[in-house]
Amino acid sequence: MTKTSTRAAAEGMPENQPPPPAFFDLEPLLCDTINMLDVLVGMMDSMGLTAKPAGSNHVLTQGEGDQLFFVACTAESMSQKARQAYYEALGWDASC
């Protein structure tokens, strides 16, 4: 057995069978999701939200709140799409 077929056998995959093509299509979605989460954390940092102790209050302007809510919702939506696409690429049920 070659290294590739040994690894595939160890991972429970049939020998000499590459992952489904849809699996490789996940990279842009995953990278975009990670970038959006970086934007969200960066915004929270710049607003001083990451340095606050748990349970403390922080007042945001209407604009800051709207922007933060938009970015958080977009990041959540992208994460759900990435999760769904990952399970579909593997042929699994993503309903849970």
C-alpha positions in Angstrom: 0.0 0.0 0.0 1.2 3.5 -0.8 1.2 6.3 1.8 -2.0 7.7 0.2 -3.9 4.4 0.3 -2.7 3.7 3.9 -3.9 7.1 5.0 -7.2 6.6 3.2 -7.7 3.2 4.8 -6.8 4.6 8.2 -9.4 7.4 7.8 -12.1 5.0 6.7 -12.2 6.2 3.1 -12.1 3.8 0.1 -8.6 3.5 -1.5 -7.8 5.8 -4.4 -11.0 7.7 -4.1 -10.6 11.5 -3.8 -13.0 13.6 -1.7 -16.1 14.7 -3.6 -15.6 17.8 -5.8 -18.1 19.8 -3.7 -15.6 19.4 -0.8 -13.0 21.5 -2.6 -15.6 24.2 -3.4 -15.9 25.0 0.3 -12.6 26.9 0.6 -13.9 30.3 -0.6 -17.0 30.1 1.7 -14.8 29.0 4.7 -12.3 31.8 4.0 -15.0 34.4 3.7 -16.6 33.2 6.9 -13.4 33.4 8.8 -12.7 36.9 7.4 -16.2 38.0 8.4 -15.6 36.7 12.0 -12.3 38.7 12.0 -14.2 41.8 11.0 -16.7 41.2 13.8 -14.0 40.7 16.4 -12.1 43.8 15.1 -15.3 45.9 15.4 -15.9 44.7 18.9 -12.2 45.5 19.8 -12.4 49.0 18.4 -15.7 49.6 20.3 -14.0 48.4 23.5 -16.3 45.5 23.9 -13.7 42.7 24.2 -11.9 44.5 27.1 -15.1 44.8 29.2 -15.5 42.4 32.2 -18.4 40.0 32.0 -21.6 41.5 33.1 -20.6 45.1 32.6 -22.5 47.5 30.4 -21.4 49.4 27.3 -23.3 52.1 25.5 -23.2 52.1 21.7 -24.5 54.7 19.4 -27.4 53.8 17.1 -25.0 53.6 14.2 -22.5 51.4 16.0 -25.3 49.1 17.2 -26.7 48.8 13.7 -23.3 48.0 12.2 -22.4 45.5 14.9 -25.8 43.8 14.5 -25.4 43.6 10.7 -21.9 42.2 10.9 -22.9 39.7 13.6 -26.0 38.5 11.6 -23.9 38.2 8.4 -21.2 36.2 10.2 -23.9 33.9 11.7 -25.5 33.4 8.3 -22.2 32.6 6.6 -21.3 30.2 9.4 -24.6 28.3 8.9 -24.1 28.2 5.1 -20.6 26.8 5.6 -21.9 24.2 8.0 -24.7 23.2 5.6 -22.3 23.0 2.6 -19.8 21.0 4.6 -22.4 18.4 5.5 -23.8 18.3 2.0 -20.3 17.8 0.6 -19.9 14.8 2.9 -23.3 13.5 2.0 -24.6 13.8 5.6 -27.9 15.2 6.9 -27.3 18.7 8.1 -30.8 19.2 9.6 -29.6 19.2 13.3 
